């Protein structure tokens, strides 16, 4: 039977990105005459449109012919571009297939946790990958040599897919066993919300394709893994995209890799991927194999075996998807090392090397949380008052309770304690110039300058001289210096004066001036 799904209105904008929807009858890599192929699909737009957000051509309910319902967590809302129109729902896999059917080449950075995936989405990318290399590094602190398990990858993947609304292609290594294990892996990745799954033909334990000692299973077993994956997809009533990868280029030969990719295409794989190709000529020859099936490139940053090509070169070669597996984990490692070096040297990372606290809160969703929290605001404590006198709230506003009488306030055990600082008390803290000559320093400025041992300026900041307690928050190495005594001595100085000039334990020069 047909199930008619009409989702509630939702908005989802893609950042700084233009998506060109294909014509009607745009197919995923295979001719329209193959309706039985599990990867065939047709988009209903009769007119291509280009706008700065993701579009559907017209409003309509999505007719689902599968007997099993799509999990709610796997529905993605796509903005139609018109507030007067309804919204059409699509599964992550269908969103990925729409991307595959659209013109051009599509970049997919590899994430390794929920935060890195959120950053990929915020940057405006249409989809992303998970990287087994990066997850093994971030989750276990271990090399990608088969340590990370199926259960750990599924758990990490579920956290990633729940954190974003873009489709995610999951790295499933070699399926974690034989063909039966592959079926379990595919079904687990479907339940975790993945839009696509990458399966390779390495033996166990597997490892990064650009490292030494790669070994692959037999041709027959490699093809059976892909067939098992397709069977698992059918049994799950899913349309997850199956990316078939071979590591036989390094393990056997280039000719063997080409034979296997043809066999994977015949078995029904949706995307083909040969890892660790060594030249532009090999990349071009691979893309000419099974020309109706999209190809994936792996631009291993930092010195892999495959030449690094730009997007135009990759598209001209014949690629449809391109992965960047190490960019995010690589820059994260470098940034953490730099920060730890600074802290070890008695400093904190310079302002430009990290986002501000406010920026971090925005990225993590604090502000959105606060706004949504207001919808459910209630009185914080039970006061014994009738419910009509308590603070009540709804989506439409907040009604304040009647003002308490003085007698009620006196009886209330919850009345706040307010500490009042009188002028006399405040003056004892040095705010009165007539009592403390040091208070004149409040009108002066302290300049803190740090020059690295390599001669590069690390920090140059000015703060009010009265805020001594905050200085060590900027430069912890100043914590052992008696700045107040130095300022006392310099209180009568008319011009500027050097208060401190020394090298810290890392060899960086720290200078403090009174201006």
N, C-alpha and C positions, 0 to 999 in steps of 0.2 A: 504494500500500500504506500501511498505518498504521504509524507509528513510535511506540513506547511509550517515553516518557522519564520516568525516575524519578530525580530529583536526590538527592544526599546531603543529610543533615540540615543545615540552616542556620538561623540566627536573624537576623531583621532587624526591629528595633523602630523605629517612628516616634515622634518626640519630642513629647510633650504634645499629642497630636492624636487626635481621635476620628473614625473613618471608619465611615459607615453604609452597609453593603452593600445593594444594591437587591434587590427580589424577583426570583424567577425570571421569565424573559421580559422583563427590563428591556432595552430596546433603545436603541441610540445614535441618538436623534433621529428615526427613521423607523419606520413601521408594521411589525409582524411579517410582513405579507403581501408584503414585498419581499426575499425571500431572495437575489436576485441582486445586490443592492446591495453594493458592496465594503466598506461601512462597517457593515453589520449584524453584530451579535453577540449572543449570549445567555449570561447568567451562570447557573451551575447552582445557586445557593443558593435553597432553597425557604423559608427562614426568615430574615428580616432580623435582623442582629445588630449591636450597638453595643458596641465595646470600645475601650480606649485604645491600641490598636495595630492594624496592618493585619491583616485576617482573611480566611480562606477558610472556607467552611461545613463542608466535610468533606474528608477525605483521599482523594485519588485520583491516579492517574497521568494525565499530560496526553497526550491522543491528538493527534498531529499528522498531518494528512492531506496537508500539502504535500510535494512530492517533494524539496525542498531542506531540508537541516537548518538549524535556527536556530543562528547562531554562539554559542559558549559565552559570549562577552563580552556577548551581548545577553539573557542569562537573568537575571531578577530573582527572588530568593527571597522569598516572602511567608509570614510566620509564621502558622500556623493557629490560634494561641491555645491549643494544648494540646500539651504536651511528649510525650504518648503518641501523637500523630498524626504522619503524614508531612507533607511539605512539597510544595507545588505550585509549579511553575515557570511564569513568564509572561514574555513578551518585554516590552521597554520600551513598545512600541506598545500591547500588550494592557493593560498597567498603566494607560496613559493613557486608553484607551477605558473601562476600569473606572471611572476617576475621572469621565469625562464622563457615564457612566451613573448615577452616584450623585447623591443629592439635593443641592440647594443650589448656591451659587456657589463657585468655587475660585480662590484667589489664586496667582499665579505671578510672583515677582520675577525680573527679568532679570539673569543673570550675564554675566561677560565672560571668565573664565578658570577654571581648575580650583579655585583657592582660593575664589573668590567662590561657585562652585557648592557646594563643601563647606560653606560657611557657611550657604547657603540650606537645605541638607539638615539641618544641625545645628539650625537654628531650627525644624524640624518641618514644613516645607512639603512637600506631596505631589508637587510637580513644579516645574519652572522653565523659563524661556525663555532663549535667548541673544539678545543685542541687537547688531545690526549697528552701531548708533551707538556702543555701549560698546566693542565689540571693535575697531572702527576707531580709537577714542581710545586704548585701552590697548595695543594691539599695534603701531599705526603712529604714534600721536600726531597723527593727521590727522582732519579732519572727515568725517562720513558723507556723502560726495558721490561715491561710486563708486570710491574708491581701493582698498578692500579687495577681494581677488579670491576666486574660488571655492576655489582651493587653500588659501588662508590661512584661510578660514572652515571648511573641512572639517578642516584640521589642528587649529585651535583647538577645534572641536567635539569631535573625537575625544579630546583631552585632558580636556575637560569631562565627557563621558559616562563615561570610564574612572575619573574621580575620585569619582563618586557612584553610588548605586543607585536614585535616583528618576528617573522619566522626564524627558527634556529635549526641549523643542520648539525646533527650530533655525530661526533667521532665515536664509532663503536669498535675500533680496533679490528680484530679478526673474528668478531662475533662471539669470542670467549669459549670456543670449543668447536664441536662438529656441527653438522647441518641442523640437528635438533636444538643445540644451544643457540645457533643463529636465529631460529624461529622464536625462541624465548626472548632473545635480545631485541629483535624487531618489535615484538609485542610490548615489551617493557618500555622501549623508546616511544612507541605510539602513546601509551598511557601517560608517559612523562611530559607529553606535549610537544615533542619534536616535530618539525616539518619535514625533515629529511634525515637520512642515516647513511654514514659512510662505512662500507664493509670492505676489508682487504683480504688478500690471500696469503698472508704470512703464517708461518707455523707458530706454535706457542713454545716459549714466551716470545711475544712480538716486541719490536722496538721501533724507534724513529727510522723512517725510510732513508734518511741521509746519513745514517751511521753505518759502521762496518758490520760485516757478518750477517747480512740479510739472507733469510731462507724462506722459501715459499712452498705451499702444498702442491700436490699434483694438479694438472689441468682439470681432471675430472672433479676432484674435490672442490677446487676453486669455483667451477661453474655451478656445482650443486649448492654451494653456499648462497649464491645469488638466486637460484631457483627456490631454495627454502625461504629466503627473505620475501620473495614475491608471494609464495603460498601463505606466509604469516600475515602479509598485508591483506590478502583476500579474506582470510579467516577472521581478521579484525574489522572487516568492512571499512578499511582505511584507504587513503590515497597518498600515504607518506612517500616521499621521493627517495628512491634507492640510488645511491652513488656507489658504483662498483670501482674499486681501486685495486690496482696490481702493483706489487713491488718487485716484479720479475725483471725489470730493467737492470737493477743492480745485482739481483740474485742469480739471474740466468743470462739474458741477452735482450737487446732491443727487439729483435724479431719475435722472441717469446712474448714480450709485453704486447706487441701488436696482435699476435694470435689470440691472446687472452681477452683483450678489449673487444675484438670482434665476437668472441664467444659470449662475453657478458652482454653485448648488445643483442645478440640473438636470443639470449635467455630472458630479456625483457628489462634490463637495467635502464634507468631513466637518465643517468649522467655517467660519463666515463672519466676515469682519472688514472693516469700513469704517474707514479711518484718518482722523483729523482732522475728525470730526463737530463741529459748532459749538454745539449746544444740546441740552437734554434732550428737546425735541420730536423732533429728528432722531434721537436715540438710540432713542427709543421707536418711531418709525416704522420704523427699521431692524430692530429686534428683532421686529416684527410681520411682516416679510418672511420667507417660507419658514419658518414657525413650527416645523417639525419638525427643523430643522438648528440646532445650537447656535451661539451668537454669542459673539464675543470682544470685550472692551473694552480700550482702551489708555489708562491713566491717566498721561499724560505729566506728570511732576512738574516744578515750577518755572516753569510758565507756557506750556503748549501751547494749542492751539485748542479742545480738548475739555474740557467742564466736569468737574471732579473730584468724583465722587460717592462716598459711602461704600458699604460692601458691601450693606447692606440696600436702598439706593436702586438700586444696580446690579442686584440680584436682582429687585426689583420691576419694573424696566424690562424685564427679560427676558434678561439676560446669563448665560452659563454659566461663561466663563473671564474673568479680568481680569489684565492684565499691568501691571507697574510697571517701565518700561524704564530709568529713569535713577537710581533711588534709590541703588543700590550704587555706580555709577561717580561719582555726584554727591557723596555723602558721602566717598568715597575722595579725590576731588580736594580737597575742603575740608579734610579731616584732614591731608593731605600739605602743603598750603599753611600750615596752622597750625603743624605740626611744623617746617617749614623756617624760618618766621618766628622760632620760639623758638630754634632752633640758630643762626640768623644773629645773634640777640641775645645769644649766649653762654650759652644755657640748653639744657636738654633738655625735651622735652614733659612736662608735669606727669603724675604717676602715673595720674590718673583718665582721661587722654585715650588711653591705650593699654593693651592687656592686658599682664600680667606675662610674663616669659620663660617661666615654668612654664605659664601658660595658652596661650601660643603653641605650646609644644611639644606640649601636649595636643591642640590644634586640628589641628596638622599630622601627628599620629600618631606622635610619637617614643615615647611610652610603650607604645603598641601594638606598635611595632616592637621595642622592647627585650624585651617579653614573648615575642613570637614568636621572636626571635633565640635565646632560651634553648633552644628545642627543637633547635637545630642546633649547639649549642656543642661545640667540640672543643678539643684542646690547641692552643695558639696557635703553638708553635714545634716543629720537629722536633729531638729531642734524641738520636737514635741509639738510644733505648731500644726494647726489644721492644714491639710494639703493645699487648700485654696490660698493660703498665705505664703507658701513656699515659692521659690523661683521656679517657674515653669517655662519650658522651651519647646520649640517645634522648628520645622524647616523654615517657617515664615517669620520667626522673630522670638524675642524673649520678653516675658512679662515679669516685672519686678514685684516682689511682695510689698505690702504696705509698710510704711516706715515705722520702726519700733518706737514705742514711747520710752521716755527716760527711765521709767521704772523697770520696763522689760530689759533695757540694756544693762541696768545695774544688776539684775538677777541672772543675766546670761552667763553661763560658765565659759562661753566661747569668746567673750569680748577680748579683742587683741590687746596686747601690752605694747605701748608705744613709749620708746625711750626718747626723751627730749634733751638735746645738748644745748645748754645755755651758753651765752657769749663768754662767761667767765671760764667755763670748762673748755670751750673751744680755744680760747686764748692760750690756755696751758699747753696746747699742741703747737704753738708757734705761729698762730695766724695773726697775732697782734704785733705790729712792728715796734711798738713802744716797749714791749717786754722782751723781745727776742730779736737781736740784730740779724740772726740767720734768716728771718722772714723776708728780708730784702732780696734774698736769692730767688724767691718765687718769680720775680720779674726777669730773671736771666734764663739763658738757654744752654743746655748741655749738648754738645755735638760728639757723637760716637762714630769713629771711623775704624774699619777693619780692612787691612790690606793683606792679601794672601802671600805666602812665601814665594809664589810665582810672580808676584808683582801686580796681580789683578785685584782691583778693588772689590771687596766682598760686601761691604756695608758702609753706608754713610747716612746717618739719621740724626735728627735733632728732636729733643724733647724738653719740656719745661724742667728747669733745674729742681723745682720743688718735689717732683715725683720720683724720689730716689728709689722707693721700693719697687718701681716698675722697671728699673734699669736692668736688673738681673734677669727679667723675663725676656729681654732682648739679647743680652750677652751674659750668659751664666758665668763666664770666666771672671766677671767683675764682682762676684758674690763675696770674695774674700777681701775686697778693698774697702777701706773706710772712707767712702765718698763724702759723708757728712763732715768729717774732720777736714778733708781737703777743701770742701766748699766754705767751711768756716774761715779757713786761712785765706781764702781768695775773696771773701765777701767784700772787702774794701777795694779790690782791684777794679780800675775803671775800664780798661780794655780787656781783650781776651787773654786767656791763660791756659797753658797745657797742664792738665791735672794729672794725667797718667800717660805713659808711653812705654809699652812692654810687649814682649812676644809671648804668646800662649804656648801650651804644650805641643801644639801642632806646627809651631813655627810661624804662625800668622801674627802680624803686628797690630796691636790694639792701641788706639789713641783716644783720649777723652779730653775735650776742650771745654772751657767755660767761656761763653760768648757774651 
